[in-house]
Amino acid sequence: MKMFYVQRGADGKVIGVSVSPQGGDEPPLPGGHPEVVDFLLRAGGDAAAVEALAATDVDLVRVVEDLIGLLAENGVIMFTDLPEGAQRKLLLRERLRARLGDINPMVDDDNAIL
C-alpha cells in the first residue's frame, strides 16, 4: 500500500501530504488512513478521490478474503461453490501470504509487513 508523509497545522489537522519525508518526525500513514483520504478529497478533487479509493483496495481485498474464509469455515458456503477462477486466486494469495510469513518473520497476524 502506498504510504504518505503528512504535515500538520497547529491544530493537528493535516495540511499537506507527500510521498517522501518533509522533515517531520511523524511516521508515514497508509493511503487509506482516514486523515490522508480526507486531505486528498479536500485538496485534490476527483483525481485525488480516485487515488484515495485505490489506496483502500488492498485492505478491502484482505477483508473479502477473510470473510470468504470465515463463511467457509462456518459452513455457510462451500469453497468449492466459488467459481474456479475465484478459487485459484484465493488459493494463490493464501500460498503467497504463507510463503511471505515463512521468509519474513516481520509479518503480523494480518500479514502486513511491520
C-alpha positions in Angstrom: 0.0 0.0 0.0 1.2 3.5 -0.8 2.4 5.4 2.2 2.2 9.1 2.7 4.0 11.6 5.0 1.8 14.2 6.4 2.4 17.7 7.6 0.1 19.0 10.3 -1.0 22.5 11.2 -1.0 24.0 14.7 -4.4 22.4 15.3 -3.1 18.9 14.4 -5.1 18.8 11.2 -3.4 17.5 8.1 -2.4 20.4 5.8 -0.1 18.6 3.4 0.7 15.1 2.1 3.7 13.9 0.3 5.3 10.6 -0.8 8.7 11.5 0.7 9.6 12.7 4.2 9.4 16.5 4.6 11.4 16.9 7.7 8.8 15.9 10.3 9.2 13.1 12.9 5.8 11.6 12.2 5.8 8.1 10.6 4.1 7.7 7.3 0.4 6.8 7.1 -1.2 4.3 4.7 -3.1 5.8 1.7 -6.3 4.5 3.2 -5.9 6.3 6.5 -8.9 8.5 7.2 -6.8 11.6 7.6 -5.0 11.1 4.4 -8.2 10.3 2.5 -9.9 13.4 4.0 -7.0 15.6 3.0 -6.8 14.2 -0.6 -10.5 14.7 -1.0 -10.4 18.3 0.3 -7.3 19.3 -1.7 -7.3 17.3 -4.8 -10.7 16.9 -6.3 -11.7 14.0 -8.4 -8.2 12.7 -9.2 -7.4 12.6 -5.5 -10.7 10.8 -4.8 -9.7 8.1 -7.4 -6.3 7.7 -5.7 -7.8 7.6 -2.3 -10.3 4.9 -3.4 -7.5 2.9 -4.9 -5.4 3.2 -1.7 -8.2 1.3 0.1 -8.3 -1.6 -2.4 -5.6 -3.7 -0.8 -7.2 -3.5 2.6 -10.6 -4.4 1.2 -9.2 -7.4 -0.7 -8.0 -8.8 2.6 -11.3 -8.2 4.3 -13.1 -10.1 1.4 -10.6 -13.0 1.7 -11.1 -13.2 5.5 -14.9 -13.0 5.0 -14.8 -15.9 2.5 -12.6 -17.9 4.8 -14.9 -17.3 7.8 -18.1 -18.2 5.8 -16.5 -21.4 4.5 -15.1 -22.3 8.0 -18.6 -21.9 9.5 -20.3 -23.9 6.7 -22.3 -21.0 5.4 -20.7 -21.5 1.9 -18.5 -24.2 0.4 -15.2 -23.1 -1.0 -15.9 -25.4 -4.0 -19.1 -23.4 -4.7 -17.0 -20.4 -5.7 -16.1 -20.1 -9.4 -12.9 -21.9 -10.4 -11.2 -18.6 -11.1 -12.0 -17.2 -7.7 -10.8 -20.5 -6.0 -7.5 -20.3 -7.9 -6.9 -16.6 -7.0 -7.8 -17.2 -3.3 -5.5 -20.2 -3.1 -2.7 -18.4 -4.8 -2.9 -15.4 -2.4 -3.1 -17.8 0.6 0.1 -19.6 -0.6 1.9 -16.3 -1.2 0.9 -15.0 2.2 2.1 -18.2 3.8 5.4 -18.1 2.0 5.9 -14.4 2.9 5.3 -15.3 6.5 7.8 -18.2 6.3 10.6 -16.0 4.8 9.8 -12.8 6.7 9.2 -13.0 10.4 8.2 -9.3 10.4 4.7 -10.2 9.1 1.9 -9.7 11.7 -1.3 -11.6 12.1 -2.9 -9.6 9.3 0.1 -10.5 7.1 1.1 -6.8 6.8 4.8 -6.2 6.9 5.7 -4.3 10.0 
